[in-house]
Amino acid sequence: MGSIEACTDLTPLPAGPDLLPNVIDFRSYYDASKVCVSYPRPGTTDYIDITYSDFGHAVDKAAWEFHEKIGARRSSDEPTKTVGILARSDAGYMISIYALHKCGIVPLLISPRNSRAAIVNLLKLTNSVALLTDSFNEAEALASAEEAGVATVLPMAPLPVHRPVEKRKPFPFTMKWEEECDKPVLIMHTSGSTGLPKPVSWNSRFVWHQGYYPPKFVAKYAGSSVLATLPLFHGSGVALTRASLLWLGWRVVFFDPSRPVNASALYDFCQSPNATDIVIGAPSVIEEMGTIDGGLDAMRQRKFWFFVGAPVPPHFGDLLVKQQIHFLSMLGSTEIGQMNVLEPDGRAPQDWQFHEIRPDLDIVLEPRGSEPGAGPFELIILEKGGWRPGTINVNINGRDGYSTSDLYQKHASHPRLFKHCGRADDVVVLSNGEKTMSRPIETVIEADSLVVAAVVFGTGRAQNGVLISPSPENVFDPSNEQALAEFRNAIWPSVEKANSKSPSHSQIWKEMLLVTTPGKELPRTDKGSIQRKKAIALYADEIDAIYLAAESTASTNQIPLPSSLTGDSLVPFFSHIIQEAMGKPVADDADLFANGMDSLKAIFVRNTLLAALKRDERTKGLVAQVPQNFVFMFSSTRSMAGALGKLVEHGHIATGSAEDHVASIKAMIEKHTQDLPRHTPSAQSSDTPGETVILTGSTGSLGSFILNNLLHDNRVVKVHCFNRAGSLLSPIRQDASFQERHLDRDALQSALSEGKLVFHDVEINKPRFGLPSHVFADIHASATLIIHNAWALNFNWSLETFESVHIKGLRNVVDFALTSPRCVPPRVAFTSSVASTGQFTSGPVAEESIDDPTVCLVQGYAQSKFVGERILTLISEQTNLVSMSFRIGQICGDKAHSIWNATDNVPVLLRGCQELKAVPIDWVPVIAWAPVDDVAGTIVDVSLRPGGASGTFHVTNPTPTLWTDLVPSIQNNLVTADRSTPELIKMDEWILRLKNCDQSPEDNPAIKLVAFFDNIIQGKGIRCRLSTEKTRQLSPSLSNVPVVDGNAMAGFIDYWKRIGFLRTSN
């Protein structure tokens, strides 16, 4: 609270923190005549003003009464003592809190909304010796106290209706900060949304640190009056009234406790002579006031509105900005206190949803999104300088902290601003690993007047749905299909608005809108918010049913097949379906996935096709011949038409023989090695010393480690990072990725500020990479090395899908190099994959190009990497291009922190082991995992080798480990549900158990990889061994890769526990 001295309305406090009773005494002496509290005179509309002197007198008087009945704690050597408070919030409540403080007693602030079981539990857990109450809660207090074994129930401190006439008798308080600062001073409690409320203890150090009010803010609003509508048993209520009273110099005005705090009462108050400069309240009540005739005008007359306790609905916040009504939103929690700067510098009004986290908090942003570095991030706050959060639930590098479960997204251009976008349990993880932030979708839908609540579901499923509770006047029976269709149509514009702001994998279909049943209300907390998990559990059967129905979702237009069923004749038929699925026309030969097709739309296309086949007598017998992955296999309108034409003609889908696959691969290689430019240096070219490196795909895990190495290499004078455009600017994504992986953020920021590092949003397959001409020309004239690391990791895509962006993009990179004006064209380093030679079994794979396509796995990803390697090899043979292809094996977590993406197959396997209570002893014979930092180091070692290097290089652990050598570490470190030691079984038995388990993919994500595990034991996975002799001679990083032993395995498991993916023993 160092900013208090800047207050112009109160006497500056002595330097340094102090105990609250001393601050009360200070104010009552030095600011005796200043009014600090006003409250309504009972039974009238008049208000009674209390000065600091009056307040101090009332506190002392109550302290003597409590001492007589309970007994004060006068020395720090005495054990702490707790007294509960169960009462309405008024001035007497506040006086009671400070009187207990003076007695050295810890107040336990209990919400009267709690059940008796909750009240009793809190009293027992805190060993409360007494309970204070008022006449409105006396009956509940007496019953709860008796059940909890609390013998003493006392009335609250009385309201000072008249100025005191008796002489003040100060209650002595002699305890010192050094002895008391870390002892409890106040006990709040959690909301109880997941069970009985739990006590949360605050100490004096926590309380002093709880608010953050910079001098400029204090001076700006000093002397204001504030209406306190929040209950004092909530953390924000007690904290803000304390800050107003003791530090900010605001006169605290209490609302009439006999009236409910609703919109009309708030409006009446704002129109009365007692209206305050500032109003603190819950967003729901203030939003309702804005709908009252004249409400916005009344709001505009206040200095500002202070929203606390819940997020401000986006549509309402935008309205207030438009109406020029000043408002602030407090981020805070019982465990931390205030977390944001109230009026951050440089924030535009339209960015009101973004907050600046207090600079005196030591924070960690833990990624919780699908795309590395892109967010959202979970906010974790660590202990600092003796201060500790009110609750400790995480330890990072030896420091205790509090993981808030709150998720934030970074501002696109303002590095200090963050937007709260939900809770960790609001994240819906689909079966493909993609993540949906539910609150942004729900908030938009809930703004519809027909909707009172929306809950997104879909964890472990292929797509999202929304559980919707209609507003009271629009409730209907959803089993009435006509009424359901009409309701869905009525709210569809709101759903479309939500879809327009969501990524493709988070789109909501109309058929996935599930409406609540009358009498089956969604469960809520005492704050009124939906209890998400309980709501989804309540409607589990209905959710299962809607997914079953979704499997047959198809166009309702009943598109007929044409009279002729040849490939050419079927093109318009498929074009119609594609346009309906995509919401736009797509060229017949264009790759659909490059134009926005996703798994949800693919289901729609296939189901619509099946429906058409069933309706036509000519084709209804062919339905069973259409494979599940039809759209992935034939990823353009014309190829689908051709496939169906052949199905009609031959009775089966022609998936292509091995010879066909080989021919397709060779044809693509041939296609992209024609019409090569000739390298012709510019007459004015003068190659400057030092390396200017282009790195594509820098924000992912491997890309970030490569960039970190480049920034620390003195040979590199400049780095240009090429990344596809995202929701956040590349520098922000990169910084977040560095932070997530504990890389050198100082070096990153320094390189950015010095101009050594430049980020570019590119389209790698477009002319000039989509860059402005002058930017392209500058890079073209200076680049000496291109490390091409950007490549989609999608095992569903066909080779043809990879062609449109990635294969064309690679050829673009080659053309860029060969048309360089420099004397020597820039070298090209390509990050390939062991999958390109995955089926090679004739001994170790040599570090050289292979021209036999049958060696790669039969999947589009592996084939695309094989094609990329061959393109570089053939072009290098025909030109003076120096190229390098790095076949990379399984990458594991780094050596220092063991950070390994939990969506990879290894952690998913171990999660399955945890759930099945069994570890397979023969998953694979050997593993050759290489830490990501060593993989990056190897690529940089070879790419920057003096004199240049060319050819094919293998990046895998030179010292493989037997899987059986890791099994004991896995068995000892996994924690099963019943804390038993996992048994050891054969892999085929493990897969059988996985197939037969009754868990959902949410509980056991290994279920989603059953086919992957099946392929491995059937020999369809990676079967090759990579020779590394050549690369080891060139790379110290690869030469020094450590053996992955049991200790390393334990480190990976510990990381997955830390991020909550694997169960812990706690």
N, C-alpha and C positions, 0 to 999 in steps of 0.2 A: 504493500500500500504506500509506496514511496511517493505516489502522486498526490497524496492528501494535502501536503503543504501548499499546493497550488490553489487550493480552495479559497476564494475571496470572501466567503460568507461565514466561515467558521474560524475559530482560533487554531492556528497550526498546532498539530500534535507534536510532542517531543519526538526526536528522531528514533527510528527503530520500532519493531513490533512490541505490543504490550498485551496483557490479558484484558479481556472485555470489561470486567468490573472497574478496572483502573481507567479505561476510556470513558465509561459512564460517569465516573466521579469527575474526570477532567472536564467533560462537557458541562456537567451541572454546575461547575464552579466558574469556568472561564466564559461560558456562553449561557449563563443562567437565565437571562431574560428573553432569549430567542425562542420562538415557538417551534417545537419540533414534531408534535403530534396533534392531530385533530380527529375527533370521532363524534358521531351523532349522539345528541342528548336523547336518552331513551324516551320514546313516545312523542317526539317532536321532529321537526325538520331542521332544528338548530344544531350547530356544531360547537363542541367544547374544545378550546385550544389549551394545550399543555406545553409549558416551557421546559427547557432542559432542567431547570431547578425543580419544577413540579415532578418531572419524570424521575429524577434522581431520588426525590423524597419518597415517591410511591414505591420505587424499587427497594429502598432501605426499609420502609415500613413492612413490605411483604416479606423481605428477607428475615426480619425479626420474628414474624409470625411462623414462617416455615421452620426457622431454627427451633422455635419452641415446640413445634409438633413433630418434626422429623429429626432435627439435630444437624447442625452445620458441620462441614468438614473444614477445619481451621488450619490444618497443616498438610504439606505435601507428603509427609510420612504416613498419613492416614490413608486407608484404602478408599478407592473411588466409590461413590454412592449414586444410584440412578433413581430418578423419579419420573413416572410417566405423566403426560398431559393429554387428556382426551376432552376437547372442548372446541367451541366455535372460535374463529379467528377474529379477535378484536384487540383493542389497546390493552385490555387486561391480560390477554394471552402473552403479549410482548413483555409486559411488566413482569409476569410470572417467570418467563424465561430468564430475564436478567437478574431477578431476585434469587433464583436457584443458582445462577452463576456466582452471585455474591456469597452464597452459602457453600460454594465449592462443590455443589451437587450437579450431576449431569442430567439435563432434561432429555427425556425420550418423547419425541413429538409423534403422536399417533393420529392417523386419519380416522375420523368418526365414520367414514364410509366402510371401514374394515368390518369383516364378520367378527363375531365373538371369538371364534377359534383363532383368528389372526391376532386379535388384541391380546388374548391370553398367552398365545405363543410368544409374542414380542415381550410381554412383561416377564415371562419365565426366562427367555433367552438372555435378557439384560439384568436379571436379578433385581428388578425394581423393588424398592422398599415402600413406595407410596404411589398414589395416583391422584393427580389434580383434575378436577372436572368442573363443569358449570351446570346450571339447572336443566339445560336442554339435553345433556348427555349423562345426567346423574344415574338414571336407572341402569343404563348399559355399563357405566363405570363400576357401580356397586356389584353387579352380577359378574363382570369380567374379573374384578379384583378378588372376589371370593373364590372363583374357580382357579385363579392363578396363585392363590395363597398370599395375596397382598393385603395386609391388615389395615392399612391406613388409606382412607380416601378423604381428600380435603378440597375445599372450594378454591377456585382461582383467586389471584390477587384482585381486589376490587378496583373498579374504575374510579379514578379521582374526579368525582362529579363536581366538587367544589375545590377551590384553592385551599391548600392545607393551612390550618390555623395553628396547629401545634408546631413546636420547634422541631426541626429535623434532627433525628437521632441516627447519625451515620452508622451503618453496619460495618464493622471492621473487616478489612480484607488485606492480608499481608503476604499472600503467596507470590512467588517470583516467577518470571517468564522462564528462566533457565530450568526451574524445577517442574514446571507445569506444561510447557509448550507442547510436549509430545504425549500428554495424557488426554483422554477423552474429555471434550467440553460440551458435546451435543451429539445426540443419536437420532438419525433419521431412519427411514426404512424404505425398502424397494416397493414397487407397485404390487408385487405378488402375481404378475401375469403368468408365471410358470409354476405357481405353488403358493404356499404361505409367504407373506412378506418377510424379508430378512432385515435385521438391523444393520445400519451402516453408520459407523462411528466417525465423527470429526474431532480432530484435536485443534488446539489453539493455533498451531503453525498452519494447519490446513485452512482454518477460518480466515486467518490474516491474509493468506494467499488466494482466497476464494474469488475475489473480485479483481477486475483489471480496469482501472479508470485513469487514463493518461491525463496529464495536467491540462491539456487543451480542452478535453471533454469536461473536466471538472469545472474549469473556469467558465465555460460556455453556458452551463446550466445551473451554476451555483445560485442558491436562493429560490429555486423552483419549488412548487408543490406537486405531490405525486399521489394519485389514487391507487391504493393497494387493494386489488380485488383477489389476489392469489391467496390461498389458504397458507397459514404460517406453518402447517405441518408438512408442507412440501419444501424441498430444498431451495427452489428459486424464490418462494415467498419469503422465507425467513432470511435468506441471504440478501435480497434486495431491500427489504425493510431495514435490516441492520446497516447496510451500506448507506442508504438514504439518511438514516438517523445519525450515524456516527462519523461518516466520512464525506458524503456528497453535499451535505447541507440542504437536503430537500425536506420539506415539511411533509410528513407521512399522514395521509388522510385515509381513514378506514371507512369502508362501505358499511352501510347499515346491515348488521348481521341478521336482522329479522327478515330482510328482503333477499330473494334469490338474485344472484348475479346473472341477469339475462339482458338481452339487447334493449328492451324498453326501459328497464331500470337504469341502465348505463346512459341511455339517451337523456332520460329525465335529469340525471345528475349533471350531465354536461350542459344542460340548459339552465341549471340552477345557479344561484349566487356563490355556491360552494365549489363550483367547477375548478378543477386543478389544471396546472400547466401540462402535466404529463399523466398518462393513464397506463397502468400495467395490467395486462389481462391475457386471457387465453384467446387464440386466433378465432375459434369458432364463435365466441360471443361477440367479438368485435366485428367479425364478418357479417353476422346477422344484423348488427346495428347499422352497417352500411347500406342495408336494404330498406331501412325505415325512411319514410319521407323526411327529408331534411337531415338524415343521418350523416351523410358525407360532409355537408356544410358544418355540422357540429364537430366533426372530426377535424376539419381543416383549421378550427380555431385553437386547437391544442398545439403546444410546442412539438411534441411528438408522441406517438403511440408505441408502447413497449410490449412486443409480443413475446410471451414466455410460455414454455410448457409443451408446445407442439409446433410443427412447421406451419408457416403461413401458406395457405393454398395459392398456387401460382397465379390463377386468374384474379384473385383478390389483391395480391401484391401488385400485379401489373395495373389493376384499376387504381390503386392508391397512388402509384407513381404518376399515372396519367392525370389524376385529380390533384396532383401536387400536395398530397398529404404526407407529411414526414413521419416515417416509422422506423423503428429499429427492431431487430430480431435477435434474441439472446440464444446462443448455443450453450448448453450446460448440462450437467448431470449431478446427481446426488454424490457420485463418487469423485468428481473433479471440481465442481463449481463452474464458474463462468469460463468458457473456452475461447471466446472470440473477442476481437477488437470491435467496439460498438460502432465507430464511424471510421472505417479504414480509409486511408489516403488513396486517392487515385481510382476509387470505385465509381463507375458511372451509375446513375440512378436506375437504369434498366437492368443492371447487374445486381439488384438488391438480394437475389437468392444466394450470392456468393459471399463467403465470410473469410476474414483473415484470422487465422489462429493466433492466439496470444503469443508474442515473441518470447515471453519468459517461460513458456512451456517447452519441454524437451520431448519432441514427438517422433514417432516412427509411422510411416505410411506403408502398411502391408498390402500388397496387391491382391485384389479379389476378383479380377476380371479375366476374360478369355484371352485378350491380346496383351502380351507383356508390355508393361509401361503405360498402357492406355487407361488403366483404372477400371472400375472404381477401386478406392483404397480404404482399408479399414484403419481408423485412427487409433494409435496406441500412444499413451502418455506415460513417460518414465519418471521415476523419482529424480529429484534434483535439489542439491544444496540443503539436505535435511528434510525437505518437503516430500511427502508421500501421498499418493492418491488415497481416497477413503477406502477403497477396496483394491487388493492386489490379486491379479489373476494371470500374470504373465511375467516371465523373466527373460530378458534379452541381454546377452553378453554380461551376465552377472548383475544386471540392474533390474530391480523390481518395477513393475508398471501396471497400468490398467488398460486392458484391451476393451475399447468402448463398444465394440460391435456396430458402431456407426460408420457408414460408408460415405465417402466423399469423392467428388470428381473435380479435377483441376480445371481452372479457367483456361481458355484457349490461348490467351496472350498475357494474362496478368499472373506472374509466378507465385504471388502470395495469396491468391484468392482460391477458395474451395467451395464447392456447392454440396450441401448435404443431400444425398440421393437415396437414403434408406438405411436399413439395418442389415447386418450380415445374414440374418435369417430371412431377409427379403430377397436374397439372390436365389433364383431358380436355375439349377444346373440341368440342362437337357441331356438326353442320352448320348449325344455326340460330343459332350463336354462344353458346348457353348453355354454362356451364362446370360441370363436375362435379369435386369434390374426391374423389380416389380413395381416399386412405388411410383416412378415416373409414369408408367402406364396407368396404374390405379388412380393417380391424382387427376389425370385428364378425364378419365371416364367418370369419376366421382363428381366432377364439375357439372355433369349433365343433371338437369333438374329431375329427371326420371329415376335417378340412381342415388341411393343413400350410402352404399359401400360396395367396394370391388376388391377382390382378392385374386391375384394371379397364381396359378398352379402350373405344374408341369415337370417337377423335378424327376429325373430319371425317365422321362417320356421323350417322344420325338418332337413334340411341339407344345406350345403354351396354350392354356385356356384361362378364362376369367370367371370366377364365381361372383355373381352380381345380386345384390339385395336391392330390390326396387324401393323407391320412396313410398311412404305409407299409403298415399292416395293412389298408387299405381300397382299395389300388390295383386297378384293373380296366381292361379294354379298353373305351374309350368307344364303339367301333363296335358293341358289344353294346347294342342299343337298350333292352332290358328292364333291363339293369344300369344303364344311364345314367339311365333314368327313375326307378329305385329310389333311386339316389344323389341325384339332384336333389330328389326328395321328402324324403329323409332330412335334407338340409341346408336345405330350404326355410324352416323356422322361423327360422334364422339370417339368411337373405336377407331375409325379411319384417321382421326386427328392424332390419336395415340400411336397408331401404326406409322404415321408420317414422321414421327420423332424417334422411331425405334429401328434398330438394325434388322436386317432381313430375317435372321434366325429368331427374332422376338415377335414377329408379326402374329396378330390374332385373327383367326378365321371366324366368320359369323357363326359357323356351326359349333365353335368351341366356346360360345357364351352360355354358361350354365346359370340358371336363375334359381334363387332360393325358394324353398317351399314355405307357404304360410304356416306359422306355428313352429317352424324350425329355424329359430333366429340365430344369427351368427354370434358367437360368444365375444364379449368385450371385457376390457379391464375397467377398473374404477375410474380411469381417466377418459373412458369412452372409446378407446382405440380397439380395433379388431384384434383378437388373439389368433394370429395367422395359423399356427399349427393346429390348434383346436378346431378352427373353422374348417380346414381342409380334412381333418380326421372325421368331423361330423358329417361331411358330404363325400366321404370316401367311395361309397357305393355308386353315387351319382357320377362321380368323376370317372370311375372305371367304365361306367356305361357310356359316357360321352366319348371316351377314347375308342371303345369298340365301334361306336357309330361312325367316328371319324375315319376309321379304316376303310369305310365304304363311301367316304365323301367324294362327290364328283359334281360335275356341272349339272345344274338343274335345267339347262336348256335342251337336253336330249339331242345333242348334235348327231345327225345321221351319217352313216357311212355313204360314200358316193356310189353311184351305180357301177363304176369300174373300180376294181380293187388293185390296180397296178401301182407301183411306187410313185410315178408321176401324178396319177389321179388322186392319190391320198395326201399330197402336199397341202392343198387347201384345207382339208379336214384337220390335219395336225396344226396348221397355222391358226385356225380358229380356236382350238383348244389352248395353244400356247399363248395367244393373245389374252384369252380370258384368265389364264393362270398368272401371267406376268403383269397384266394390267397395261400392256403396251405391245405394239407390233414388234416382231423380231425378224430380221432377214432369214430366209429359209436355210441358208448355208452357214449362218452365224452360230458359234458355239453358245448354247443356252446358259451355261454356267458362267461364262465370261460376261453375260448380260443380266445377271441377277437371279438365275434359277437357283433354288435351294431344295433341300430335302422335302420341305413341306409342299412346295409347288410341284415337285416331282411326284409325290403321292397323288395329288389332285389330277395331274396329267394321266398317270397310269390308271387311276380309278375311272376317269372319264372315258378312257379308251376301252376299259373292260366293260363298262356299262353299254357302250355302243356295240361292242362285239356280241354281248348277250342279247341285245334287242334284234339283231339281224340274223335271220335264219341261215344265211350263208356262212356266218362266222362264229355262232355261239359255241360250237364245239372246239374252238381254238383258244378259249379263255385261259385254260390251264397252262398253255404254252407260253404265256407272256411272263417273263421272269420279274422278280421283285425289283431288280435294278435296271429295268428296261430303259428308263430315261438316262441313267448314268452310262449305259452301254452305247446308246445312240443319242448323242448330245446335241443334235441339231434337228430342225424340223424335217429337212430332206432325208437325213439318215434314218429317222424314225419311220418316215413314210416308206422308205426302201425296205426296212426291216419287216414292216407289217406286210408289204407286198410279197416278200419272200415267204413269210409265214403262211399267207393265203395260198401261195403257189405250191409250197413244199410241205406244209403241215408242221413246221417247226421253225424256231428262230435260228437263223444262221449266225452263231456267235463267232464263227471263224476258227479254222484249224490252227495248229502251231505254225504251219507254213504261211497262213494268212497273216498272223501276227508278225512274223519275221518280215514278210513282204511290206506290211504297213510301216514297220520301223525303218526298213531300208529306204522306202520311198520318202519318208519324212526327212531322213538324213540327206538324201539326194536333193530334195527340194530346197533345203536350207544351206546347201553348200554351192549353189550356183551363183553366177553373176557377181563374183567377188570384186570389190574395188581394189585398185592397185595403189599401194602406198607410195605417195609422191610428196616428199618433204617440201615445205615452203622454202623459197629462195632466201627469205628473211629469217628462217628458223635458226635459232641458236639455243640449243638445249641447256637449260640452267641446271646447276647441281642440286641435289636433294630430291627426295621422292614426293610427288604430289599424288595422293591416293584417292581413288573413288571406291567407296565401300557401299554396296547395296544391301539393304536389309540389316540396318545397324541396330534397331531397337529391340530385337529379340535376344535370347540368351547368348547364343554363339556370336551374333553380331556385336553385342555389347562388349564381350570379352575381347574380340578382335579390335574394336575401336579403342578400348582401354590400352591394349598393347601398342597400337599405333601412336597414341598420344604420348607414350613414354619412350618412344624410339627417336633418338636424335637424328636419324637419317630422314625422318619424315618432316617435311616443311609445311605441308598442308593436307587436310583431309576433307573431301567432299562426301557427305553422307546422302545417298539417294534412297528415299523411302516413299512408299505410296502414301497418298494423303489419307489422314485419319481424322477422328473427331477432335483430336488435340494436335497442336503444332508439334512437329518432330522434336525440337529441342526439349519440350516439356516431357514428351514420351521417353526421350533418351535419358533425361535426368531421373525420371521415375524408375527406369530400368536399372540405371547405375545404383540408385539408392537401394532398390530391392536386392541387388546382388552384391552389395557392399563394395562397389568399385570406386575409383577415385573421382568423386564429384568435383573436388577442387580443381583437378586437372581438366575436367570437362568444361567447367565454367571459365577457367582461365583461357583455355584454347578458344572458346567462343568469343570472349571479350577481346582477345588479341587477333582474331581473324584467322587463326590457324585451322579452325574447324568451322565448316559451313554446312547447313542442312538445306536440302532441296526436296520438295515434294514432286515426284516424277511419275510418269506412265512409261514404264521401261520399254513397251512395245510400240510407242508412238514416235514419229519423227522428232529428232532433237530431244527425245525423252520427255516431250511436252514442256520443255524449258523455254523461257524467252531467248530470242536469238543472241543477244549480247552476253547473257549468262552462259549459254551453251558454248559460244565462241571462246570465252575466257577459259572455261574448263578444258575445252578441246585443245587449246594451245599449250596447256600446262600439265595435263595428266600424264603420269609415267606408269601407273599401275592401277588396274581395276580388279577389285576382289568382289566377284559376283556371288553374293550369298542369299539373295532374295529368291525364294521358291516356295510355292504353296505345298504344305504337307497335308495332302488329302488323298486317302487311299481309295476313295470312291470314284474319283475322276478317271476318265479314259485318257489315253494318250492324246486323242484329238482335242480334249479340253485343255490340256497343258500347252498345246501348240499355240493357241491364239494369243496368250500373254507371255508364257515363259520361254517357249522355244523361239518365238519371234523376238522376244526381248533379248535372248542370248545372241541371236544373229545381229540385233541392233548394236549390242555391245561390241561385237566383232567389227562391224562396219565403222563404228566410232573409232576403234583403235587403228584400223587400216587407213582411215582418211585423216589421221592426225597430221598436223603440219610439222610435227617434230621430226628430227633426223631419224630417231628410232621410235617406232610406234609403241604405245604403252602395252605392257604385258597384261595378260588376262588370266586371273586365277578363278577357278570355278569350284564351288563346294558341291561335290557330287555325293553319292551314297553307296554304301556297301551293297544296297539292294540292286544296284546296276549289275552286279556279278553274283547275286545271291544264290543262283543255282549251279555255280561252278563247283564241281566236286573232284576234279582231277588234280589233287594236291593243292598247296597254297596258291592263291591267285598272285601272279607276278605283277609288279608295279609297271605296267605297260598297258597301252590301249588294246582292247579286245574287239574284234570286228564281228563276233558271233552273237547275234541278238538273243539266242536261246539261253544264254547264261544269266540273263536278268530275270527277276521275279515277274510272274504274269500279272502285272498290275500297272495302271497308267503312271503312277509315280515313279516306279523303278524304270519303266521303259523311257520315261522322259529324261531321267538322269543319264541313261545309256545313250540316248540320242544326243544329249548335250555334250557328253564326252567325245563322241565320234565326230560331231560337227567341229569341235575345237581341234581335234587331232588332224582331220583331213584338211582343214583350212590352214593349219600351221605347216602342213607338208607342202601346200601349194604357194604359200606366201612367206613373208618374213615375220609373221606374227609369232610371238613367244607366248605359249599358253601352258597352263598347269591345271590339271584336274585332281582334286583331292577326294578320294573315296573314303568317306567317314563312316566308321562303325558306330556302335551304340555310345552315345554321349551320356555321362552320368554327372552328378553334382560336382561342384568345384571342391578343391582340396581344403580350402580354409573354412567354408561354411556349409558344405554339403547341400547346397540349394539345388533341388532337382524337381522339375515340374511334376505336380501330383497327378496330372492327366496322362503321363507316360505309362507304358504297359507294365513296367516293373513295380512302381508304387501301387498300381491298380491290382496287380497280382497279389501283393502283400496285404492289401486291404481285404481281398478275397480270402487269403489265408487266415486273417484275423477273424473274419465273420464265420468261416467254415471250421475254425479251430484246428486247422490242418495245414501242413507245409509239404508241397511235393518235393520228393528227393531227387527227381529226375526230370525237372522242367526242361533244362537244356544240359548237354554234357559240360560245356565250358562257357565262361563269359569273358569278354575282352573289353570291358567298359573303360572308357578313357575320360578323365575329368574334363569338363568344358574349358577350364582355363588352360589345360595342356593342349587341347585340340586347337584352340585359338592361337596359342603360342607356336604350335607347329606350322600352321598356315602362314603366320607372319614370318617365322624363321625362313621358310622356303621361298616365300614370295619376295622377300627383301634381300635374298642372298646376293652378295656382291657378284657381279658378272652374270647374274640371272640364272634361272633354272627352268627347265621345261619338261613336259611329259606328265606321267601319271604318278601320284603319290598316295600312300595309304596312311590313314590316321586312325589308328586303333591301338589298344593296349598291347605292347609287344610281349607282355608276360601274362598270358591268359590264366584264369583261375577256375578250378573245378567248382561247379555249382555246389557240389556236396560239401566243399570247404566253407561255404557261406551259410549253409543250412543251420548249423548250431547257433550262429549269431542271430539269424532270423528267428529261430525258435525261442531263444532266450530274451529277445527284445520286444517281440510282439506281445500285446496285451489283449487277451480275449475277453468277451463279455463277462464270463464267470471267473476270470483271473487264472484259468487253468493253462497249463503248458500245451501249445499246439502239438498234435500228434504228427508223425511223419508217415506219409503215404505215397503211393505211386501217382504219377501225373494223370494217368487215365482214370484212376479212382477219384482223384481230386476234381477232374472235369465232370465226372458223373454226379458227384455231390453238388457241384455248382449248378448243373442243369436241373437237379431235383430240388434245390433249396426253394423255400417259399418266400424269400426276401424280395424286396423291390430293388431295382437298379440304384435307387437313392441310398438304400442301406448297404448294398453290396454292388458297387460299380463294376466288379469283375464280370457280372452277368452280361454286360454289354460287349465283353471281349471273348465270349465263348468261342465264336468262330475263329478268332485269332489264335487262341490257345489250341483249338482243335487242329488248325493248320500246322502248327509247330510240331505236334507229336506225329502228324501224318507226313512230315518231311516237306511241307510246302512253304516253309519259312526260309530264313537265311540259313544256308548250309555251308557256305564257303568259309575258308580261313584266308586272311589277308597277310601276305608277306610285307614286312616293314623295313627290310634291311636298307634299301636305298634312302628312304626318308629319314631313318635314324642317323645315317651318316651326315645328313644336311641339317638336322634339327636337334639342338640340345633339349628342347622341350619334350620331344617324343622319346629321346634317349633316357630321360629321367622320369618318365611316367611311373608312378608307384603301383605296386600290386594292389588290386582291390581285395582286401582281406576282411576278416570279421569285424575289425575295428571300423573300417570304412563303411561297412554295411550298417553297423550300429549308428554311425553318424548320419547316414541317409534316413534311417528309421526315426532317429531323434528329430530331424528336421520335419519330417512328415507329421510327427506328433505335435511339434511346435505350431504348425500352421493349422492343426485341427483335423488333418486328413486321416491320421491313424489315432486310435484310442490311446489314452495315457493311463497310467496306473492310479492317477488321482481321482 
